[in-house]
Amino acid sequence: MKLIIAAVITLFGLLMLTVSFIVPPTGQIDPSVIAAFGEILTFAGTVIGIDYKYKH
């Protein structure tokens, strides 16, 4: 279930990046969209259990 949720979240982020190419100004991705996509990927990673800290 966690993997499905992470995949859906990631697909939403990719959709957001794709839509940002279509809306004016055409062909440019706003830095806020890139930051939001990074946060979406971070959240998807935490959903599936990836941790920021390196474990020995």
MDTraj code that builds the backbone (N, CA, C; nanometers):
import mdtraj as md
import numpy as np

residues = "MET LYS LEU ILE ILE ALA ALA VAL ILE THR LEU PHE GLY LEU LEU MET LEU THR VAL SER PHE ILE VAL PRO PRO THR GLY GLN ILE ASP PRO SER VAL ILE ALA ALA PHE GLY GLU ILE LEU THR PHE ALA GLY THR VAL ILE GLY ILE ASP TYR LYS TYR LYS HIS".split()
xyz = np.array([
    [0.0826, -0.1195, 0.0000],
    [0.0000, 0.0000, 0.0000],
    [0.0873, 0.1263, 0.0000],
    [0.1958, 0.1209, 0.0796],
    [0.2837, 0.2382, 0.0859],
    [0.3468, 0.2677, -0.0493],
    [0.3835, 0.1636, -0.1206],
    [0.4463, 0.1818, -0.2505],
    [0.3492, 0.2444, -0.3510],
    [0.2238, 0.2061, -0.3439],
    [0.1222, 0.2640, -0.4326],
    [0.1033, 0.4118, -0.4027],
    [0.0964, 0.4463, -0.2750],
    [0.0812, 0.5863, -0.2358],
    [0.2010, 0.6687, -0.2825],
    [0.3211, 0.6151, -0.2637],
    [0.4415, 0.6866, -0.3072],
    [0.4429, 0.7043, -0.4587],
    [0.3976, 0.6027, -0.5321],
    [0.3926, 0.6135, -0.6782],
    [0.2915, 0.7182, -0.7226],
    [0.1770, 0.7228, -0.6583],
    [0.0746, 0.8221, -0.6930],
    [0.1251, 0.9629, -0.6635],
    [0.1906, 0.9802, -0.5502],
    [0.2454, 1.1113, -0.5150],
    [0.3507, 1.1544, -0.6164],
    [0.4371, 1.0622, -0.6562],
    [0.5401, 1.0931, -0.7552],
    [0.4793, 1.1269, -0.8906],
    [0.3772, 1.0534, -0.9313],
    [0.3094, 1.0842, -1.0580],
    [0.2433, 1.2212, -1.0538],
    [0.1881, 1.2583, -0.9385],
    [0.1312, 1.3922, -0.9241],
    [0.2388, 1.4985, -0.9419],
    [0.3554, 1.4755, -0.8852],
    [0.4657, 1.5703, -0.9018],
    [0.5099, 1.5828, -1.0464],
    [0.5171, 1.4691, -1.1171],
    [0.5529, 1.4728, -1.2586],
    [0.4454, 1.5441, -1.3409],
    [0.3203, 1.5236, -1.3056],
    [0.2108, 1.5939, -1.3732],
    [0.2220, 1.7449, -1.3506],
    [0.2576, 1.7827, -1.2293],
    [0.2743, 1.9242, -1.1978],
    [0.3874, 1.9855, -1.2809],
    [0.4977, 1.9127, -1.2980],
    [0.6068, 1.9614, -1.3821],
    [0.5638, 1.9738, -1.5283],
    [0.4883, 1.8763, -1.5759],
    [0.4416, 1.8790, -1.7144],
    [0.3476, 1.9955, -1.7388],
    [0.2571, 2.0190, -1.6469],
    [0.1620, 2.1294, -1.6614],
    [0.2340, 2.2635, -1.6582],
    [0.3427, 2.2711, -1.5845],
    [0.4142, 2.3989, -1.5770],
    [0.4782, 2.4367, -1.7103],
    [0.4988, 2.3394, -1.8004],
    [0.5481, 2.3702, -1.9346],
    [0.4386, 2.4321, -2.0213],
    [0.3133, 2.4008, -1.9928],
    [0.2024, 2.4415, -2.0781],
    [0.1519, 2.5816, -2.0437],
    [0.1451, 2.6149, -1.9160],
    [0.0912, 2.7443, -1.8742],
    [0.1932, 2.8549, -1.9012],
    [0.1456, 2.9771, -1.9237],
    [0.2387, 3.0870, -1.9512],
    [0.3318, 3.1140, -1.8332],
    [0.4547, 3.1496, -1.8527],
    [0.5288, 3.1543, -1.9781],
    [0.5618, 3.0130, -2.0258],
    [0.5269, 2.9852, -2.1493],
    [0.5411, 2.8518, -2.2067],
    [0.6879, 2.8100, -2.2132],
    [0.7154, 2.6880, -2.1721],
    [0.8495, 2.6325, -2.1820],
    [0.9400, 2.6605, -2.0644],
    [0.8910, 2.7304, -1.9621],
    [0.9740, 2.7594, -1.8452],
    [0.9121, 2.6957, -1.7221],
    [0.9973, 2.6367, -1.6413],
    [0.9514, 2.5818, -1.5137],
    [0.9896, 2.6812, -1.4049],
    [0.8905, 2.7255, -1.3315],
    [0.9144, 2.8206, -1.2226],
    [0.9927, 2.7516, -1.1107],
    [1.0833, 2.8219, -1.0454],
    [1.1591, 2.7603, -0.9355],
    [1.0708, 2.7062, -0.8227],
    [0.9548, 2.7664, -0.8022],
    [0.8661, 2.7159, -0.6972],
    [0.8118, 2.5776, -0.7328],
    [0.7930, 2.5512, -0.8630],
    [0.7467, 2.4188, -0.9055],
    [0.8557, 2.3153, -0.8800],
    [0.9789, 2.3508, -0.9069],
    [1.0898, 2.2582, -0.8824],
    [1.1042, 2.2313, -0.7328],
    [1.0888, 2.3338, -0.6511],
    [1.0964, 2.3151, -0.5055],
    [0.9819, 2.2274, -0.4571],
    [0.8626, 2.2496, -0.5089],
    [0.7477, 2.1677, -0.4693],
    [0.7675, 2.0227, -0.5121],
    [0.8232, 2.0006, -0.6317],
    [0.8489, 1.8640, -0.6783],
    [0.9509, 1.7958, -0.5884],
    [1.0529, 1.8681, -0.5461],
    [1.1507, 1.8121, -0.4531],
    [1.0873, 1.7727, -0.3211],
    [0.9967, 1.8559, -0.2724],
    [0.9278, 1.8227, -0.1477],
    [0.8358, 1.7025, -0.1653],
    [0.7722, 1.6933, -0.2823],
    [0.6868, 1.5780, -0.3098],
    [0.7691, 1.4498, -0.3121],
    [0.8861, 1.4537, -0.3774],
    [0.9714, 1.3350, -0.3799],
    [1.0230, 1.2995, -0.2408],
    [1.0530, 1.4003, -0.1610],
    [1.0967, 1.3748, -0.0236],
    [0.9863, 1.3082, 0.0564],
    [0.8629, 1.3578, 0.0416],
    [0.7500, 1.2977, 0.1129],
    [0.7258, 1.1551, 0.0660],
    [0.7343, 1.1324, -0.0654],
    [0.7151, 0.9971, -0.1182],
    [0.8225, 0.9034, -0.0638],
    [0.9440, 0.9528, -0.0509],
    [1.0514, 0.8719, 0.0057],
    [1.0274, 0.8359, 0.1504],
    [0.9754, 0.9303, 0.2271],
    [0.9481, 0.9000, 0.3680],
    [0.8303, 0.8049, 0.3812],
    [0.7355, 0.8105, 0.2876],
    [0.6222, 0.7183, 0.2930],
    [0.6698, 0.5743, 0.2769],
    [0.7673, 0.5518, 0.1876],
    [0.8147, 0.4149, 0.1679],
    [0.9269, 0.3760, 0.2640],
    [0.9696, 0.4695, 0.3484],
    [1.0628, 0.4336, 0.4561],
    [1.2058, 0.4757, 0.4376],
    [1.2347, 0.5621, 0.3419],
    [1.3721, 0.6106, 0.3256],
    [1.3987, 0.7159, 0.4313],
    [1.5138, 0.7047, 0.4983],
    [1.5481, 0.7949, 0.6073],
    [1.6598, 0.8889, 0.5636],
    [1.6596, 1.0113, 0.6166],
    [1.7652, 1.1075, 0.5844],
    [1.8997, 1.0680, 0.6437],
    [1.8976, 1.0083, 0.7595],
    [2.0210, 0.9784, 0.8322],
    [2.0789, 0.8447, 0.7862],
    [2.2101, 0.8436, 0.7712],
    [2.2796, 0.7209, 0.7325],
    [2.2903, 0.6294, 0.8536],
    [2.2524, 0.5053, 0.8365],
    [2.2590, 0.4097, 0.9483],
    [2.3820, 0.3209, 0.9316],
    [2.4541, 0.3032, 1.0410],
    [2.5733, 0.2179, 1.0389],
    [2.5334, 0.0742, 1.0575],
])
top = md.Topology()
chain = top.add_chain()
for i, resn in enumerate(residues, 1):
    res = top.add_residue(resn, chain, resSeq=i)
    for name in ("N", "CA", "C"):
        top.add_atom(name, md.element.get_by_symbol(name[0]), res)
traj = md.Trajectory(xyz[None], top)
